[in-house]
């Protein structure tokens, strides 16, 4: 496979075929993200993608899911996306699910009919980085959209029949706005009602603007205990809608998973135990992205 640079995928795509169709991220302005700092954005050539499909058709017959990398394959022009999805279904007919990261900007650039066509052509799951529902925080970290746009984009993806997985980032608002960020994020999630909520914890990376802001004293990182309180505040304000909940990413100080609303009370109880320090947190040396 023609992999260029480091390839990043969601934890749930660990056993998927990774088909790199873009290089980097078309937005590339989030102050906390160091994933694509060394990768100027471009769409890979059709020849390179075709060669990778030929490779997968020969060598990847045991893998039944496929993930489109890098940061936002949905940036592809509509005709090219349809051609790509059609080729995947033709050359890899055993694939049962195609997934991709997606920015809200790229979702909003598509029509409802185009989104529905992607679902019909096999694109079943989108991973969307909400990070926060708190508008001052979204502006500060350079997401490029506000919470209302986040809600509309995710609702449109859901209306097209796609499985929507939304990522929320503990600590991204800093210490002072922590609880405001948590409550506002819960309110946005209540409007979206995503199929899956994935909780990550902020790690300050040296190659990011946010790291420089923290070093200059302009951003105050919350403590691990404060981030646990932040998560409890977020979950407390969630409505009783059905969703998968995962806080088991390697960046987290803890590992919690369940289904809401069934496991809502038990996860809050587990967080209470963690906050009271009745259970050990993951050492910094074991945290990673």
C-alpha positions in Angstrom: 0.0 0.0 0.0 1.2 3.5 -0.8 1.2 5.1 2.7 2.6 8.6 2.8 3.5 9.9 6.2 2.0 8.7 9.5 -1.4 7.1 9.0 -4.0 7.9 11.7 -7.3 6.0 12.2 -10.0 5.6 14.9 -9.4 2.8 17.4 -12.5 1.0 16.0 -10.8 0.8 12.6 -7.8 -1.2 13.9 -8.6 -4.2 11.7 -9.8 -2.3 8.7 -8.1 -1.9 5.3 -6.7 1.6 5.4 -7.0 3.2 2.0 -5.2 6.6 1.9 -7.0 8.8 -0.6 -5.9 12.2 0.7 -2.6 13.4 2.2 -3.1 15.5 5.4 -6.2 17.5 6.4 -7.9 20.2 4.3 -8.7 22.3 7.3 -5.3 22.0 9.1 -6.0 24.9 11.5 -6.9 23.3 14.8 -4.5 24.6 17.4 -4.3 21.3 19.4 -3.8 18.9 16.6 -0.3 17.8 15.6 -1.3 14.9 13.4 -0.7 16.6 10.0 1.8 19.3 10.7 4.3 17.8 8.3 1.8 16.9 5.6 0.6 19.6 3.2 -2.9 18.7 2.0 -3.5 17.2 -1.3 -5.8 14.6 -2.9 -3.8 11.5 -4.0 -3.6 10.6 -7.6 -6.1 8.2 -9.1 -3.3 5.9 -10.2 -2.0 5.6 -6.6 -5.4 4.8 -5.3 -6.1 2.3 -8.0 -2.8 0.5 -7.2 -3.8 0.3 -3.6 -7.2 -1.1 -4.5 -5.5 -3.8 -6.6 -3.2 -4.6 -3.7 -6.2 -4.9 -1.3 -8.1 -7.0 -3.7 -5.3 -9.5 -3.7 -4.0 -9.4 -0.1 -6.8 -8.2 2.1 -9.6 -10.7 1.7 -9.9 -11.4 5.4 -10.7 -7.8 6.3 -14.3 -6.8 6.0 -14.2 -3.1 6.8 -12.3 -0.3 5.1 -11.3 3.2 6.3 -10.6 6.1 4.0 -7.6 8.1 5.2 -6.3 10.8 5.9 -8.0 13.6 7.8 -11.1 14.1 5.7 -11.7 12.0 2.6 -15.1 13.7 2.2 -13.3 16.6 0.7 -13.2 14.7 -2.6 -15.4 16.1 -5.4 -18.7 14.4 -5.6 -18.1 12.5 -8.8 -14.7 11.3 -7.6 -16.2 10.1 -4.3 -18.9 8.2 -6.1 -16.3 6.7 -8.5 -14.1 5.6 -5.5 -17.0 4.0 -3.6 -18.2 2.2 -6.7 -14.7 0.9 -7.3 -14.4 -0.3 -3.8 -17.6 -2.2 -4.0 -16.6 -3.7 -7.4 -13.1 -4.7 -6.5 -13.6 -5.6 -2.8 -17.2 -7.0 -2.8 -16.7 -8.6 0.6 -16.3 -5.2 2.4 -19.3 -4.7 4.6 -18.5 -1.2 5.9 -16.7 1.9 4.6 -15.8 4.7 7.0 -14.1 8.0 7.0 -13.2 11.0 9.1 -15.2 14.1 8.1 -15.0 17.8 8.9 -18.2 19.6 9.4 -17.1 22.0 6.7 -16.9 19.2 4.1 -20.3 17.8 5.2 -21.9 21.2 4.8 -20.4 21.5 1.3 -22.3 18.5 0.2 -26.0 18.4 -0.7 -28.5 16.1 1.1 -28.7 14.1 -2.1 -25.0 13.7 -2.3 -24.7 12.5 1.3 -27.5 10.0 0.6 -25.7 8.8 -2.5 -22.5 8.1 -0.4 -24.5 6.1 2.0 -26.2 4.2 -0.8 -22.7 3.6 -2.4 -21.3 2.1 0.8 -20.0 4.9 3.0 -21.8 4.0 6.2 -19.8 5.6 9.0 -18.4 9.1 9.7 -16.1 10.1 12.5 -16.5 13.7 13.3 -14.4 15.8 15.6 -16.8 17.9 17.7 -14.2 18.4 20.4 -16.4 21.0 22.2 -19.9 22.4 22.0 -18.7 25.6 23.7 -18.5 28.4 21.1 -15.7 30.4 22.7 -13.6 27.2 22.9 -14.4 26.3 19.3 -13.2 29.7 18.2 -10.1 29.6 20.4 -8.9 26.2 19.0 -9.5 27.1 15.4 -12.2 24.6 14.5 -13.6 27.0 11.9 -17.3 26.3 12.7 -19.6 27.1 15.6 -21.7 24.7 17.6 -24.9 25.4 15.5 -23.0 24.3 12.4 -21.7 21.2 14.2 -25.3 20.2 15.0 -26.6 20.8 11.5 -23.7 18.9 9.9 -24.1 15.9 12.1 -27.9 15.9 11.9 -27.6 15.9 8.1 -25.2 13.0 8.1 -27.6 11.1 10.4 -30.5 12.0 8.2 -28.6 10.4 5.2 -28.6 7.2 7.2 -24.9 7.2 8.3 -23.6 6.0 11.6 -22.2 9.2 13.2 -19.4 8.9 15.8 -18.6 12.2 17.5 -15.3 12.9 19.3 -15.2 15.1 22.4 -12.0 16.3 24.0 -11.6 16.6 27.7 -9.4 19.6 28.8 -9.6 21.5 25.5 -11.2 24.5 27.2 -8.5 24.8 29.8 -9.0 25.0 33.6 -11.1 28.1 33.7 -13.8 27.2 31.2 -13.8 23.4 32.0 -17.4 23.1 33.2 -18.8 25.6 30.7 -17.2 23.4 28.0 -18.7 20.2 29.5 -22.3 21.5 29.8 -22.3 23.1 26.3 -20.8 19.9 24.8 -23.6 17.9 26.4 -26.2 20.3 25.0 -24.8 19.9 21.5 -24.7 16.1 21.9 -28.4 16.2 23.0 -29.3 17.9 19.7 -27.1 15.6 17.5 -27.9 12.3 19.4 -24.9 10.6 17.7 -24.7 6.8 17.4 -21.4 6.9 19.2 -19.6 9.3 21.6 -15.9 8.9 21.9 -14.1 10.7 24.7 -10.4 11.7 24.3 -8.2 13.7 26.7 -6.1 16.6 25.6 -2.4 16.0 25.3 -0.2 19.1 24.6 2.0 18.3 21.6 5.2 20.3 21.1 4.4 20.9 17.4 1.1 22.7 18.0 0.1 26.3 18.6 -1.8 25.2 21.8 1.5 23.9 23.3 3.1 27.3 22.6 0.2 29.1 24.2 0.5 26.9 27.3 4.2 27.5 27.5 3.6 31.2 27.3 1.1 31.0 30.1 -1.9 31.8 27.9 -3.6 28.3 28.4 -3.9 26.6 31.7 -4.2 22.8 31.4 -6.7 21.2 33.8 -5.5 18.5 36.2 -6.5 14.8 35.7 -9.0 15.1 38.5 -10.5 18.3 37.0 -10.9 16.5 33.7 -12.7 13.6 35.5 -15.0 16.2 37.0 -15.5 17.8 33.6 -16.5 14.4 32.1 -18.9 13.8 35.0 -20.5 17.2 34.4 -20.9 16.4 30.7 -22.5 13.0 31.3 -24.8 14.4 34.0 -26.2 16.8 31.4 -26.8 14.2 28.7 -30.4 13.4 27.8 -31.6 9.8 27.7 -30.9 9.0 24.1 -29.4 5.7 22.8 -25.7 5.8 22.0 -22.5 3.9 22.4 -20.2 5.6 24.9 -16.4 5.1 24.9 -13.8 6.7 27.1 -11.2 4.1 26.5 -8.8 5.9 24.2 -5.1 5.7 24.9 -5.0 9.4 25.8 -7.4 9.0 28.7 -6.4 8.6 32.3 -9.1 5.9 32.7 -11.1 3.4 30.7 -14.9 3.5 30.6 -17.3 2.1 28.1 -21.0 1.4 27.9 -24.3 2.1 26.3 -26.5 5.0 27.2 -29.1 5.3 28.7 -28.6 1.7 30.1 -25.2 2.3 31.7 -25.6 6.0 32.5 -25.8 5.6 36.3 -23.1 3.0 36.5 -20.6 5.1 34.6 -21.4 8.1 36.7 -20.8 5.9 39.8 -17.5 4.8 38.3 -16.5 8.4 37.8 -17.4 9.2 41.4 -15.0 6.4 42.5 -12.2 7.8 40.3 -12.8 11.3 41.5 -12.6 10.1 45.1 -9.3 8.5 44.2 -10.5 5.0 45.0 -9.1 3.8 41.7 -5.7 4.5 40.1 -5.4 6.7 37.0 -3.1 5.8 34.1 0.4 7.2 34.5 1.5 9.9 32.1 4.1 7.6 30.6 1.4 5.2 29.3 -0.8 7.9 27.7 -0.5 8.3 23.9 -2.3 9.4 20.8 
